[in-house]
């Protein structure tokens, strides 16, 4: 597998178009925000990652062009809910995201 490359937001503020946010609730095993962070950074293109929480719940915020991949991965580690995917280009044009 090739290493994932991240685009600097200063070079292109909309390089990663979709602001993807969700909560992961523990299913069977404790959640580990560091493992989730490492997996996302190692497997998906994007930037502005925030993964914060504890063993029961983790909030994810990530800018990417493929939000469905983030949702699929997060669903594999726990129950996902409060899912928001916003198109930042539409938002910058004054439209609904």
LINUR-V495554 format. One record per backbone hydrogen bond with DSSP energy under -1.0 kcal/mol. CO is the residue of the C=O (numbers start at 0). NH is the residue of the N-H. If there is no record, write none. Layout:
# LINUR-V495554
co & nh
CO & NH
CO & NH
This chain:
# LINUR-V495554
co & nh
7 & 10
7 & 11
11 & 14
16 & 87
17 & 63
18 & 85
19 & 61
20 & 83
21 & 59
22 & 80
23 & 57
24 & 78
31 & 35
32 & 36
33 & 37
34 & 38
35 & 39
36 & 40
37 & 41
38 & 42
39 & 43
46 & 62
49 & 60
51 & 58
54 & 30
55 & 25
56 & 53
57 & 23
58 & 51
59 & 21
60 & 49
61 & 19
62 & 46
63 & 17
65 & 68
66 & 70
67 & 71
68 & 72
69 & 73
70 & 74
72 & 75
73 & 77
78 & 24
80 & 22
83 & 20
85 & 18
86 & 90
87 & 91
88 & 92
89 & 94
90 & 93
96 & 86
